[in-house]
Amino acid sequence: MSELINNNAAFRKETLRKLILELHEGKDPVDVRRRLKETLKDIPYDEVVEVEQQLMREGLPQEEVLRLCDVHGEVLDGMIDQKEALPIPEGHPLDVMIHENQALFDVIEKASSLLDQLEGVGPDMFTGYRYKLQGMFNELMDVDKHYQRKEYLLFPYLERAGITGPPAVMWGKHDEIRAQIKGCIELLRDEALKPSDLEDALEILVYPTLKALAEMTTKEEDILFPMAMDVLTLEDWWQIHKQTLEYGFTLYDPKVEWQPEGLVGDEHKLKHTLNEQGALQLPSGSFTAAEIMAILNTLPVDLTFVDKNDKVKYFTQGNERVFQRSRSIINRDVRLCHPPGSVHIVEKILEDFKSGKASHAPFWIQSKGQFIHIEYYALRDEQGEYLGTLEVSQNLTSRRQLEGEQRILSYTEKK
């Protein structure tokens, strides 16, 4: 029986190999897909990977595989068998990526719906639609963090297991998608853009970008993720999990902290220490990570830190935040966190802070009957080198109404 199964596997792989080669020879993808469906009902995900790797070992250039990557996906769509795929635990790095893919799909669908509404929109309404669309592509640019986690955390472990072809091809596709999204954002930021200009761009750039994003999520969930679950060990996944926050999440903040079973002792618990002694020593004193976290979250202000590369790196998590924050913004370009209409102001502030022209930018607004004070501060080291920007937001509504005095001795009068 096992011999029959092996022969079936060999037959499937050889059939798939020949048909993929026909694609690279220029055969019609529709015809190839038809013959593939006639010959093979389902193809196990691991066999697809084996065939692609075999073809690259036989000399099929990586650039050629990348060029027809989308065609491969279209031909194989709906034909990949995942019956033997291992279950993915809640909060697991791949579970997080699947949720991120769903969040990306949601934005893709919204963008597609908005594009459908553009037909017949007059010049007076076009700017509003353009801003909305730009905001959606700003969100889609967040996929960069998803891709970086694949490239720098997942792919190295797959390569150690001898799986090198698919990661290399996927990385190349990531770069293409990044460039496409950036192109869409630059196009939509152009204030001189007219409805007639966008018509051509939709077919050349915008629609292909949305299609490429959607197809990458399918490749991940049909092939990459099941394969990775087969190959990587629990310890591999734990190492990936521990480093995930360095790159940040994409449009999704995990609701469950993954705690893998089988690791000895406290290895599955996240450490909150900053060094081996558990304390950070500064010129004026020291405190542990737990202490500094409590201090920052108790301050009556919202703090958000943007590093020198304009990436959001940290925000406080107090009980009464002025502006809600999600960990999905970590490692995101701060420009993409603001409405398109105010991005040029953000860029001006950053430019002035970096050049030394300014170090402080205060603003205040009325919002829902509250007086909100917002200040940006340039952070510099002892040599004056720019380290980043600190946003400080505070609800000053009640403080504006204070009169007289309340001295410390009055505390005893409180119940």
N, C-alpha and C positions, 0 to 999 in steps of 0.2 A: 504493500500500500504506500509506504514511504517513497519507494522508487517511482511510483506513478505520480505522486505529488511533486517530487523533484523534477520529473520530466515535464510536468505541467508548468512548473516555475521556469524551467529552462526555455520551454516553448514560448511562454508569455514574454520573457525578457528578450529573446531573439526576435520575436515579432515586433515588439515595441522598438527595439534597436533599429531594425530595417526601416520601419515607418518614420522614425525620427530622422534617419539619414535622408529619406525621400524629401522631407520638409526642407532640409538644408540644400537639397539639389534643386529646389524650386517647385516641387509638386504642389498642387492645390490643397490647402489645409482642409477644406470641406470634404474633398475626396478621401484624404488620409484619415480624417476622423470617421467617415462612413465605414471605411474598410477596417479600421480599428474596432469599431463597435460590432461589426459582423464577425470579426475573428475572436475578440476578447470581450467578455462581459464586464469584468472588473479587473483592476490592476492593483495589487497591494502597494502601499506607499513606499515600502522599503525597496521594492523592485524598480520603481521609477528612479530612485536615487542611484541604485546600482548601475542601471543602464546609462544614465548621464555620466557617471564617473568612468565607466568603461569606455564610452565614446571619447572622452577627453584624454584618457590614457592612450587610446589608439591614434591620437593626433588631431582630433577635431578641436580647432582653436577655441579658447575660452571666449574670445571676442565674437566668434561666430555663434556660440551657444547663447551669449548675451543678446546678440542681435535678434535672434528668433525666440527669445525667452517667452514673450507674450504669445507667440503662435503655439509654442508647446503647451502653454496653459490653456489656450482655447481648445486645442485638440483633446486634451485630457480632462477638461472640465466635466465633472459629474461621473467620471469613470474610475476614480481612485477609491479603492476599498480600504476602509479604516476599521473593519470589524475587530481586528486583533490589537487595536491601539490601546495602550494602557490608560486608565482613568487619571485625570489631572486633579490633584487635591485643591480645595479652596484656598486662595491666598498664595499658591505656588507661583513661581515666576512666570510660567506659561499661562496659568489662569489669569494673572494680571494682564498679560499680553493679549489674551483673547478678549477681555473686557475693553482694553484699549482699542482693539480692532472694531468692536461694536460702536464705541464712541466715535471713531473715525468714520464708520459707515453712516452714523447719524448725521454728521456734518456733511458728508458727501451727498446724502440724499437731500438735505436742506439746500445745499449749493445747486444741485441739479434742478430742484423745484424752482429756485429763484431764477435760474437761467431760463427756464421755460417761460417765466413771467416777463422776461425782458423784451420779448417780441411785441412790438407796437408801443413800447414805452417812449414817451416824448422826452425832449431835452430837459424839461423842467423837473421831471421825476428821475431822470437817469442818474444824477449824482447820488441821490439817496440809495438807489439800488447798487451803484458801484461801491459805495462805502460798506454796505451790508456784505457784498460779495468779497470785498477785500478783507473784512473782519473774519469771514469764514475761511479764507485761505491763510490768514494769520494763524487760525486755530489748527489748520491742517499742517502747517509748518512744524507743529509740535511733534509730528511723527518722527522728526529727527532724533528725539530722545529714545523712542522705541527702536529705531534702527541702530543707534549707537550701542544700546544694550545688547542687541543681537551681534553686532560686529566685534565688540570688545569683551563681552562676557560669555555669550553662547557659542559663537563660532570657534574660539580657541579650544574649547573642550571637544567640539565635534572634530576639529582637525587632529587633536591628539588621538582620537578614536579612528583616524584614517579617513574621515569624511571631509574631503577638501574641495571637490568640484562644486557642489551646490552652494556652499557658503561664498565661494569666490564669485560665482555668477550673481548671487543675490546681492552681494555688496556692490557690484557694478550697477545693478538695477536700482539700489538705494540712491546711488549718486545721481543717476538719471532723474529719479523722482524729485530729489532735493532741488536739482537745477530747474525742473519744470515748475515746482511750487514757487520758487524764488522769482522765476520769470512771470508767473501769474500775478504775484504781489507787486512787482515793479510795474507791470502793465496797468494794474488797477489803481496804483498810487498816482499815476500820471493825471494831473488836473486837466490837461488838455484833451484827454480821451473823449471821443464822441461815440454815440451809438453805432455809427457806420464803421468806425475803426474796430469796435469790439466784435462785429459780425465775423470778420475774417479770423480774428484771434481765437474765437470760440472753437472753430473746427481745427485750427492748427495747434493750439496750445491748451486751452482751458479744458475742453472735454477729454482730450487724451490724458491730461494730468489726473483728472478724477478717475478715469478708467484704469490707469496704471496703479493708483493707490488701492483701488478696490481689488484688482487682480493680485496684488502682492499679499493682501490679507488672506485671500483664498489659497495661494501657494503655501503660506505659513501654516494654515490650519489643516490643509489636506496632506501636506508632505513633511514640512520642516518640524513642526511640533510633535507629531506622533513619532517620527524618527528620533528626535532628541530624547523623548521619554524612554525609548528603547535603549539608547546608547549610554546616556549619562547616569552616574551614580547619585545616590542621595547626598553624598558629601559634595559632589560637583554642584548640585542644585543649591546646596546651602551656601557655598562660596559665591555663587551667582547672586543669590538672594541678599547676602550681606553687602554686596557692592552696588546693588540696584539704585539706592537712593543717591549715590554719587552722580548718577546720570539723570535721575528724575523720571516721573511718569508722564504719559501722554494722554491728556484729556480725561484722566481717570485717577481717582484717589482710592487705593485699596481699602476695603472695609474690614478685612480680616488680616491679622498678622500671622503669616505662615509659621507653624511650629512643627517641624518634621519629627516624626517618630523614629526612634532607633539610634539617635545620636546620644552619646554618653553624657550624663551629668547635665550641666547648664550650657552645653555648647550650642543649644538651639535658642538661647535667650540673647537678645541684642544687648550689647554692652553700652553703657552710657558714660564710661570713663574716657578721659582725654589722654591719659598716659598710664603707665604701669602703676603709679601710686594712686591713681584715681582723683588727682587734683591738678588744676591749672595754676601754676605759680606766676604771678604778675608782680611788677615792682612795688605795688602798694598792698599786696596780700595774696591770698589764694582761696579757691573754692572748688568744690567738685562739680562734675557735669550736672548732677541732680540739683545742686544748689543754684548754679547759674541759670538753669532752665526755669526753676521756680521764680528766681528774681526777675527774669525777663518777662515771664508770663504774668507776673503780678503788677508790673508797671502799668499805670493808668493811661497808657498810650499804645497804639499799634506800631510795631516796628517791622519794616521790611528791608532786607539788605540786598543790594544789587552789586555784584563784584565789578572789577575793573574791565572785564570783558562784556559788561552789560547783561550778565545772566543773573536771574533771581536765584539767590542761594539760601535764603533763610527768611522766616517770618515768625513773629511771636504768636502764641496760641492762648491768649487771655480769654476770660469768660465773656467779656463784653467788647467784642471787636467792633470797630467802626466800619471797616470793609471786610467782608468775608474772604478768606483765602483757602485754597485747596493745595495739597502737596503736588498736584499736577502742574503747578506753575514752577516748581523747582527746576532749575537749569534752563528755564525758558528765557529767550531774549525779551528784555523789559519792554521793548517797543511793541511786541506782539500782545502785551497785556493791557494796552490802551486802545481806546476807540480810534479808528483810522483818522478822524478829523483832528485829533490832538497829537498825533505821532510827531509832527514837525516841532512841536513845543518840547516834547520829551527829548528829542535829538538835540535841540538847542541848549537845554539845561545840561545834558551830558557833555556836550562840546565845551561849554563854559567852565564846567567843573574840571574837566581834564586839562584844559589849557591854563587853569588858574585864574581865569577872568572873574570867576565867581565861586563861592563856597556855600551859599545859602539861597534857597528859593522858597519863600512862604506864600501860601494861598489859603483862602477860606471861602466856604460855600454854605448855602442854606439847603438842607436836605431833609424832607419829611418833618419840618418844624424844628429841626435841630441845627445848631451852629457847629460846623465841622472845620477844624483848623488842620491844615496839611503843610508840612515843611520837608524840604529836601536838603540834606547836608552832604557836602563832599567829605569823604573820609581820606585822610592822608597819614602817612607814617612820619617818623621823626625827621626824615630827610625831605619831607614835603611831597613825596611821591604819591600819586593818586592810587587809592586802594579800592574805591567803589563809592556808592551812594547809599545813604540811609534815608528811608522815608519814615517820617514820624507823623501819625495821624491821631487826633484827639477830639472827642466830643466835649465841647466847652459850654454847652447850653446851660447847665446848672451853675457852673462857675461864673458865668457872666452876671448872674443874679445875686452874688454874694455881697453883703454889706457888713459894716462894723468889724468885729473881731470874734474869733473863737480861739482862745488860748489853750495851751495844753492842760492847764489846771481844770478846765471845764469838762475834761474827759470823765472825771469821777461823778459828774452829774447825770451821765448817760445811763440808761437802764439796759 
